[in-house]
Amino acid sequence: MALLTVGIVVGAGIFRVPAEVAGAVGTSWQVLALWGIGGLAALTGALSYAELASRFPSIGGEYHFLRLAWGARIAALFVWARVAVMQTGAIATVGFVAGDYAAALWPDGPFPALWAGFAVLAVTAANMASLEVGRQGQRWLVAVVLSALLLVIAAAPAVAPGSVPPAGPVPQGAGMGLALVFVMLAYGGWNEAAYLSAEVKGGAAAMVRAILGGLALVITLYLALNAALLWGLGREGLAATPAPATALVDAAFGPLAATLLGAAVVAASLSTMNATVITGARAMCALGRDIPLLGFIGKWDAARSVPRTALLVQGAVALALTAYGATARDGFSAMVAFGAPAFWLFLALTALALFRLRQTNPAAAGFSVPLYPLVPLVFLGACLVMLWSAIGYAQFLLGASEGGRLAGALGIALLLAGLPLVWKAR
């Protein structure tokens, strides 16, 4: 179960996020400290989610918890935010990860935003063909990502400290609080791991061991990866290199190894995007069936077992976001600013739901988070800090680029646009 947690949490984003974190702070020690703090915050969240999942089991996840605690309207607004902001934003974000590494592999080819757009089109088209085609992209993802991580870590001893030249100018620092936005992005997925942990045989003790063991391994891998990148590139070099893993492996083992590493990251990005496309389109289809005004996206293609209309709409929105991100200094950063405020808003509401449901359903049986109420309070505090930091990061982009400056405001506007649609939810 611990290894399954690693597979859920570790994704393609870890190969892009370290550059953003390094560019936001002033020293290498601050970089490593943030990765440790982020891991502990993810741990408090996973333990809190494990209690919710075991006491109130449902495949609906956060939707079910929010509905029980705050009612149908808040729960429906969460689904709207997921399909209109968080899921489509995540697709575009991962697209830019693939684009940065594809551009590093083929410097004379299209620029990163075009690669990102190609990725969105390809994955959407594959899923429209049939469910089975979409599933193929998920095979071997964990092995590919972990092998790439280990290759980068192994590259550090083969190079002299700070010997890898930066790929561009060092970006202006955004501050430690804003760097946490990127750190927690890389730790994303622990909530899904908590759902699985709630099904672990052996009771609460086995669940805690699975969560602690899995996240401890993730934290160790992330710290080792960042230490390796900092060793070879230095903090400023890491901050200025959009594809730092490729640069380090190239210096250590040569261009062939770097090409293989870059291809592995692109493959992992496509697979991560594929999973997001599959789940996002199905959530969008369900939303179309529940809200009359969006009924057109609720159609299901029984012959191919796919929600083709929802896939088309989702792909079009993600492609538009990719085009919007292309106008920014850094499309990846703009897409993080787009989706992060809505994500952390609903995570904070889910954290509060734990306290409310303990009051309204005191007899519910299941796992109890250790050191209650301290652990969920830390989780709630982390969510509020992240919400504030996500909004602050969007404000930081106001002075950083013309194209990306309104990304956060656009995400919030789309969230608010869902209020009239969900007002009559029951």
Protein Blocks (a to p, Z undefined) as FASTA:
>chain_A
ZZmmmmmmpcfklmmmmmmmmmmmmbfklmmmmmmmmmmmmmmmmmmmmmmmmmmgcfkl
mmmmmmmmnojklmmmmmmmmmmmmmmmmmmmmmmmmmmmmmmmmmmlccfklmmmmmmm
mmmmmmmmpmklmmmmmgoklmmmmmmmmmmmmmmmmpcehkaccfbdcdddebjklmmm
mmmmmmgojlmmmmmmmmpghijmlmmmmmmmmmmmmmmmmmmmmmmmmmmnommlmmmm
mblmlmmmmmmnojklmmmmmmmmmmmmmmmmmmmmmmmmmmmmmmmmmmmklmmmmpcc
fknopafklmmmmmmmmmmmmmmmmmpmblmlmmmmmmmmmmmmmmmmmmmmmmmmmmmm
mmbgcdddehiaklmmmmmmmmmmmmmmmmmmmmmmmmmpmklmmmmmmmmmmmmmmmmm
mmmgZZ
